[in-house]
């Protein structure tokens, strides 16, 4: 593999394999191709977009078993945006590894969000074609963990706990309190949690779920409806 790419591959947490020509293509901009005739990343970008969406969908399905399809769709749309891709690319210092033509270099191509997002998708395609979907899915799970948590924690992602907390602080100047009433092991791998939520010293609602968080979310959802805040 090209020696200058070694730190990037290590930062990605991928093995250093001999045949990594696709990673070189993934950091090659079309402006570089126009000058030097080497393959650029645009075909890889096309594939990487699909790989990213599949990997994020798989992570969401596994991490949040009680989320409805609509919630997962909102989160997926947010975390596969060019803005998110560019942010992750900057965290990886991907701009330092881009191969650009002279004009693109002089006009700030290394910091351009669209370029960084495209190259990030191309890298995911290179990982998929080189190491397979399992390794690439794990790579996405690592790199996108904070973005997924952030998106899942926003009220716009149907985070009823966050919304109830916001409303109780605004109206009452205090936070809701959650209490686990039951934790029943239904199978070796499945639990049933029952949680109640208290607002202003009064128990308002109960919720059930296969995780503590899911049960709290359901209790908060019920409470919002009962209190007329939804």
C-alpha positions, 0 to 999 in steps of 0.5 A: 500500500502507498506509505503516505496512506498508512497513518490514515488506515491505522486511524480507521482501525483497518488492517494493513493489507498488501492490496489496498490500491482502492484506498489510493483511488478513494483519496484521488480527486477528479482534478488530480485525474485530469492532470495525471490520468489516475482513477478518481473516487467518483465510482467508489463514492457511488458505492460508498453511499449505499454501503454507509446507509446499509451499515447505519440501518443495521446499527440502528436496528441492533442498538434500538430494538424498540424504535419505530421505523419512522424514528430510525429513518429520521436518524439515518437521514441525519447521520448520512448527510454531507455535513456529518460525513465532512465532520467525521472526515475532518476528525480523521484529518482526511483532507491531509491525504487527498490527492488534488489537482493544482487548481483544486489545491489552490482554491481550498479543496482540502477543506471543502465539505463536499469533497471531504464527504465524497472521499469519506464515502469512497473510503467506505467503499474501498473498505467494503471491497477490500475487507467485506461488509462485516469489517466495514459495518464495524468501522461505521459503527465506531466512526458514527457512534457519537453522531448516532447518539446525538441524533437519537437524543434530539427531540426531533428523533422522537426522544420523548424523555428529552421532550418531557424533560424540556417541558417540565423544566419550562413549566415546573422548574424541575426534572421528571424522575424515573423508577424501575418497577420490574425487571423480568427475564422472559428468556435468556436474552430478553428482559421486560422492564416496567418503569414509572415516571413522576412529575412534580411529586406525582406518578403520571405514567408507566411504560414497558420495554425490552430495555430500561431506556425503551421503558423510560421512553414509553413512560415519557411518551405516555406522560406527555399525552396525559399532561397535554404536552405532546 
